[in-house]
Amino acid sequence: MKSTVLGFQHLLAMYAGAILVPLIVGQAIGLTSTQLTYLVSIDILMCGIATILQIMNNRFFGIGLPVVLGCTFTAVGPMISIGDKYGISAIYGAVIASGLIIVLISTFFGKLIKFFPPVVTGSVVTIIGITLIPVALNNMGGGMGAPDFGSSINILLSFGTLLCIILLYRFTTGFLRSISILLGMAVGTVAAMMMGIVDFGAVKEASAFHLLTPFYLATPTFHLVPILTMTLVAMVSLVESTGVYFALGDITEKEITKKDLEKGYRSEGLASLIGGIFNAFPYTTFSQNVGLVQMSGVKSRKVILITAIMLVSLGFMPKVAAMATVIPTSVLGGAMVAMFGMVISQGIKMLSKVVGESQENAMIIACSVGLGLGVSVVPDIFANLPASFQMLTSNGIVAGSLTAITLNIIFNMLPSKKRKQAKAAQVQLTEQEA
């Protein structure tokens, strides 16, 4: 019984993140309520499957730690961008291809990780967060193109939801604080119900039970730029996951080896590959659940397995998923401001540790974030370049990420006279001390 309660607590801690990504992406690319219900259902179910793949520990995959997986927020902006330009089928083609690429490079990613130091990953996360803010503000107004866009009711609901989240975050601690966004949206939805603007039609129409259907929403199509974009997002997620692996290794007193990392990376790639086939999304470790492991002191994988089984079970129940789709767009928009702002703050937190280390790092951040945001705001700036160049410059996240990677190589990895002198001075000092 205790394990079941602890498992349910892990479910609540990650549930908001599990349902919000499909809600945000689904609404942004114009899915119907029926399609949105399926998307939420399959995403919840795939969170459970991805978690099971990761808590296993065999020769080929599984980090073997009490870790919960969910859809990565890092992928939200790129998927919306891909959906707008190439269509929903390209999203799933990119998810499947990037998952396969991660599976194939998992053995070598430990070597590639040197190309993704904090100055690069922090820049990428910051760019992604910044490019998501317009999506949040459009939803606060009621959704782009809505007849009541910017109405007083929408503004009241969105800011009321945001205020509720802020107050909960400020005046609660522990578990309540960890689900402040979920509670804030619940309060906002109840307020909207009292105003008579919540439609429960999707819940009534949803069946009580359904089976998985591969390619239910779209048959995947494969395009180079979306695949490149999602592969970069996946690599950034792997870098973030690596930190979670080591944190959990420290908590559970387990030494994380290179082989463990490879199996962990392979599990994430496999989860995204399977997710794409069933029209779900890429998956990564959820750090909020790491906090619960630390707070509760319960380090058993059995508890996480119970959470995963609950997620899989809920995924077969469309009526439960449909409940999430009744949340008004303006309420969702208020929550998005907090969530996407936290993505930006996470990027800034990562960058704060390296920006003061050198002027070179400051230049990398300045150019990559500036170019990434600039291309997102003015996407036609490179419209006259050859098509082969536009593949790399038409997406702000890709342009900013490649800029950060390239400048990091130039400034921090290529040999330079200054570094050679510093190394020589260090060698000389060591010899003198000896």
Secondary structure, 3 states (H helix, E strand, C coil): CHHHHHHHHHHHHHHHHHHHHHHHHHHHCCCCHHHHHHHHHHHHHHHHHHHHHHHCCCCCCCCCCCCCEEECHHHHHHHHHHHHHHCHHHHHHHHHHHHHHHHHHCCCHHHHHHHCCHHHHHHHHHHHHHHHHHHHHHHHCCCCCCCCCCCHHHHHHHHHHHHHHHHHHHHCCHHHHHCHHHHHHHHHHHHHHHCCCCCCHHHHHCCCCCCCCCCCCCCCCCCHHHHHHHHHHHHHHHHHHHHHHHHHHHHHCCCCCHHHHHHHHHHHHHHHHHHHHCCCCCEEECHHHHHHHHHHCCCCHHHHHHHHHHHHHHHCCHHHHHHHHCCCHHHHHHHHHHHHHHHHHHHHHHHHCCCCCCHHHHHHHHHHHHHHHHHHHCHHHHCCCCHHHHHHHCCHHHHHHHHHHHHHHHHHHCCCHHHHHHHHHHHHHHHHHC
